[in-house]
């Protein structure tokens, strides 16, 4: 396995000095917190107050186009006893949104059930066969969550079938909005909603807010589902800024205070302390386990876990998902190795492509993510079937993958996604032409550019500056994620006293470093195990300063994100 590409370090205190007026505006905060806030674009007292203290919704759900008509139609369906179906995507974002929407409509008295397509038999998003089946069962209203914005043909079919189709989605739309009964999307061209970064579960939550505002229920509030909003938002890796961050903060607090049984059982299987849960725990612990069901079998297993109220039954379900996640890890590693073997057979390119009939469709996205991380190139990884190849794409900030796919639309059966992630289906006879055209587009967009991932740090510090008092200041920056990076420091010229590889595949690095004055810290570097073969005597580290709990004992450690030989 090859090592990761060299990263470019940007230290914000050097790149982005704090202007005097910002120092004055943020003057009531300690220096380090002022520095952390300014590094994240906070320049006024009002912005700081919202960033540090606001939790939950920031904007009125009625600002979303079609919301009035959608709420009226759903409540009419409840009152008439019409059959409703919530049609969700099979990832964590879609599953959490489906659970939330089904539970809310159920509490309002509606006749409602879930429908989550099988990844292997149906593929992503709305499909005509499913709509025809639902109509035949008597469904009169179908509500999509986390899908549908690129389904104009399915919207026309729904009208012909006499089904009122309501689309709620956060993906990039085509120029033409589907002719559904209602389309709730912060990204639709005629929308004026202030925040376009909501996840699919976030868009669905705005509908829930509007429903429960129009028809309040005693002992029930939209905030009761913020735990699901937090899980779906973090797992979908949308920008954790603005309303997303505020919703996740509120959701994490709710999970710490008293989570639903399914999440409690899953946290137990993942050895996560729910009373201290963080966004990172969702991203690396709960999210992968919830995704494992849809990647290997059916996402309905995750739906039923999150909908389950019996603690004993939830524990059995959670253990099953944990077992599936281990299988998924082994499969991911196998597919990555095959993909790297295919790459070795081709000359260096601006875009990575790998496909095989051996690949599992549920795991290709994870492999594409790993290849992009390793090589810092857009990656397309596909599972080749008898007639079609279905692929997942992951990209880098310099290359908008969905726009690139739009340029190849004539070769594709279907496609859609974001700037950084997308999916596609292509006929096998068109694969070579697709790869060739994508390579041409990537060459056009990326040739001559210095392609190195940027890793941001907040401050350069000496080890002696790492004091326990920093930890509560850093906690105020949480939750962190995409577009709102965690708190990282840089320390230079550290002496390496000891190091070894750890982990199932020996892919992680554990080391002990010293500042030369007798101060020593333990450190862990995930996926940095390859440094063991070339470890310098002195290193520069870019790391998070954190509290580590192991076997009931607490210690301070450096969580290393990148390592370089000392200059």
Buried (B, 14 or more C-beta within 10 A) or exposed (E): EEEBBEBEBEBBBEEBEBEEEBEEBBEEBEEBBBBBBBBBEBBEBEBBEBBBEBBBBBBBBBBBBBBEEBBEBBBEBBEEEBBBBBBBBBBBBBBBBBBBBBBBBBBBEBBBBBBBBBBBEBBBBBBBEBBBEBBEEEBBBBBBBBBBBBBBEBBBBBEEBEBBBBBBBBBBBBEEBBEBBBBBBBBBEEBEBEBEBBBBBBBBBBBBBBBBEBBEEEEBEBBBBBBBBBBBBBBBBBBBBBBBBBBBBBBBBBBBEEBBBBBBBBBBBBEBEBEEBBBBBBBBBBBBBBBBBBBBBBBBBBBBBBBBEEEEBBBEBBBBBBBBBEBBBEBBBBBBEBBBEBBEEEEEBBBBBBBBEEBBBBBBBBBBBBBBBBBBBBBBBBBBEEEBBBBBBBBBEBBBBBEBBBEBEEBBBBBBBBBBBBBBBBBBEBBEBBBEBBBBBBEEBBEEEEBEBEBBBBBBBBBEEBEEEBBEBBEBBBBBBBBBBBBBBBBBEBBBEEBEBBEEEEBBBBBBBBBEEEEBBBBBBBBBBBBBEEEEEBBBBBBBBBEEEEEEEEEBBBBBBBBBEBE
